[in-house]
């Protein structure tokens, strides 16, 4: 394998890994933020019932 081919392969592997990790991170972050909304809604409901 030529040096250019190796560099391209390594670059594409790094790019793909970073993209998959980034998407996973953003999905987890978004899920956590949505759950925070559920907790806030529950707290508001408890305050209204008092």
Backbone as a chain_set.jsonl record, in Angstrom:
{"seq": "XXXXXXXXXXXXXXXXXXXXXXXXXXXXXXXXXXXXXXXXXXXXXXXXXX", "coords": {"N": [[0.846, -1.168, 0.0], [0.532, 2.202, -0.81], [2.027, 5.208, 0.508], [0.332, 7.42, 0.406], [-2.141, 6.167, 0.164], [-2.312, 4.851, 2.625], [-2.354, 7.059, 4.336], [-4.764, 8.228, 3.557], [-6.574, 6.196, 4.251], [-6.189, 6.04, 7.055], [-6.914, 8.648, 7.729], [-9.624, 8.648, 6.94], [-10.653, 6.717, 8.658], [-10.245, 7.935, 11.156], [-11.851, 10.222, 10.808], [-14.401, 9.039, 10.465], [-14.707, 7.692, 12.918], [-14.672, 9.885, 14.679], [-16.978, 11.196, 13.809], [-19.036, 9.314, 14.363], [-18.749, 9.114, 17.162], [-19.274, 11.778, 17.83], [-21.975, 12.094, 17.024], [-23.196, 10.22, 18.705], [-22.582, 11.381, 21.203], [-23.997, 13.829, 20.981], [-26.633, 12.861, 20.775], [-26.95, 11.645, 23.27], [-26.62, 13.861, 24.944], [-28.809, 15.43, 24.138], [-30.897, 13.738, 24.9], [-30.555, 13.731, 27.665], [-31.135, 16.438, 28.203], [-33.828, 16.532, 27.455], [-34.923, 14.84, 29.383], [-34.404, 16.347, 31.641], [-36.348, 18.281, 31.288], [-38.649, 16.799, 31.8], [-38.298, 16.295, 34.526], [-38.456, 18.931, 35.491], [-41.112, 19.516, 34.81], [-42.463, 17.67, 36.452], [-41.78, 18.721, 38.956], [-43.096, 21.186, 38.819], [-45.758, 20.33, 38.71], [-46.028, 19.171, 41.235], [-45.775, 21.441, 42.82], [-48.079, 22.826, 42.09], [-50.055, 21.207, 43.154], [-49.919, 21.631, 45.838]], "CA": [[0.0, 0.0, 0.0], [1.344, 3.41, -0.892], [1.96, 6.111, 1.656], [-0.877, 8.235, 0.246], [-3.296, 5.313, 0.457], [-2.346, 4.648, 4.078], [-2.779, 8.317, 4.953], [-6.192, 8.373, 3.271], [-7.28, 5.213, 5.069], [-6.129, 6.476, 8.456], [-7.734, 9.857, 7.834], [-11.046, 8.315, 6.863], [-11.003, 6.008, 9.895], [-10.33, 8.946, 12.219], [-13.028, 11.048, 10.535], [-15.593, 8.235, 10.73], [-14.784, 7.481, 14.363], [-15.053, 11.158, 15.298], [-18.37, 11.469, 13.46], [-19.898, 8.403, 15.13], [-18.682, 9.535, 18.56], [-19.96, 13.062, 17.948], [-23.42, 11.881, 16.943], [-23.588, 9.551, 19.945], [-22.504, 12.381, 22.265], [-25.107, 14.768, 20.835], [-27.877, 12.167, 21.106], [-26.996, 11.47, 24.726], [-26.814, 15.197, 25.515], [-30.183, 15.817, 23.877], [-31.746, 12.892, 25.732], [-30.446, 14.241, 29.036], [-31.852, 17.71, 28.283], [-35.26, 16.249, 27.414], [-35.284, 14.276, 30.681], [-34.438, 17.473, 32.574], [-37.664, 18.893, 31.115], [-39.611, 15.951, 32.516], [-38.113, 16.555, 35.959], [-39.006, 20.264, 35.777], [-42.573, 19.411, 34.76], [-42.898, 16.988, 37.673], [-41.649, 19.665, 40.068], [-44.177, 22.172, 38.679], [-47.015, 19.676, 39.086], [-46.045, 19.025, 42.692], [-46.022, 22.767, 43.394], [-49.479, 23.18, 41.856], [-50.917, 20.4, 44.012], [-49.825, 22.084, 47.235]], "C": [[0.896, 1.236, 0.0], [1.134, 4.281, 0.347], [0.697, 6.968, 1.598], [-2.129, 7.423, 0.575], [-3.43, 5.068, 1.951], [-2.846, 5.901, 4.788], [-4.276, 8.537, 4.745], [-7.016, 7.423, 4.129], [-7.315, 5.647, 6.528], [-6.988, 7.715, 8.666], [-9.215, 9.554, 7.814], [-11.509, 7.559, 8.103], [-11.164, 6.996, 11.044], [-11.582, 9.796, 12.043], [-14.315, 10.295, 10.872], [-15.785, 8.009, 12.224], [-15.236, 8.753, 15.074], [-16.516, 11.483, 15.015], [-19.323, 10.602, 14.269], [-19.907, 8.806, 16.6], [-19.446, 10.837, 18.762], [-21.468, 12.916, 17.922], [-23.924, 11.208, 18.214], [-23.61, 10.548, 21.105], [-23.688, 13.342, 22.187], [-26.449, 14.122, 21.16], [-28.018, 11.994, 22.614], [-27.271, 12.8, 25.414], [-28.261, 15.638, 25.342], [-31.155, 15.009, 24.736], [-31.726, 13.37, 27.184], [-31.215, 15.543, 29.197], [-33.359, 17.477, 28.268], [-35.718, 15.685, 28.756], [-35.303, 15.366, 31.755], [-35.781, 18.197, 32.485], [-38.739, 18.106, 31.842], [-39.504, 16.206, 34.016], [-38.669, 17.923, 36.346], [-40.529, 20.232, 35.772], [-43.12, 18.727, 36.003], [-42.833, 17.924, 38.874], [-42.757, 20.713, 40.008], [-45.515, 21.576, 39.093], [-47.122, 19.533, 40.597], [-46.327, 20.362, 43.367], [-47.487, 23.17, 43.215], [-50.414, 22.426, 42.792], [-50.879, 20.846, 45.468], [-50.869, 23.09, 47.572]], "O": [[1.89, 1.298, 0.723], [0.188, 4.098, 1.113], [0.064, 7.213, 2.625], [-3.064, 7.935, 1.191], [-4.538, 5.075, 2.486], [-3.652, 5.825, 5.716], [-4.973, 8.984, 5.656], [-8.048, 7.815, 4.674], [-8.371, 5.62, 7.159], [-7.704, 7.821, 9.662], [-9.982, 10.135, 8.583], [-12.641, 7.743, 8.552], [-12.117, 6.902, 11.818], [-12.295, 10.063, 13.01], [-15.217, 10.855, 11.495], [-16.899, 8.122, 12.736], [-16.083, 8.703, 15.967], [-17.218, 11.991, 15.89], [-20.313, 11.101, 14.805], [-20.969, 8.836, 17.221], [-20.178, 10.989, 19.741], [-22.167, 13.548, 18.714], [-24.969, 11.588, 18.743], [-24.552, 10.557, 21.898], [-24.315, 13.639, 23.204], [-27.313, 14.763, 21.758], [-29.104, 12.182, 23.162], [-28.06, 12.864, 26.357], [-28.874, 16.156, 26.276], [-32.135, 15.556, 25.243], [-32.763, 13.405, 27.848], [-31.879, 15.744, 30.214], [-34.094, 18.151, 28.99], [-36.807, 16.025, 29.22], [-36.121, 15.319, 32.674], [-36.296, 18.673, 33.497], [-39.644, 18.692, 32.436], [-40.522, 16.321, 34.699], [-39.283, 18.067, 37.404], [-41.169, 20.846, 36.625], [-44.134, 19.159, 36.551], [-43.731, 17.919, 39.716], [-43.302, 21.09, 41.045], [-46.315, 22.239, 39.753], [-48.189, 19.749, 41.171], [-47.036, 20.414, 44.372], [-48.068, 23.792, 44.104], [-51.457, 22.952, 43.181], [-51.747, 20.457, 46.249], [-50.923, 23.567, 48.705]]}, "num_chains": 1, "name": "protein.A"}
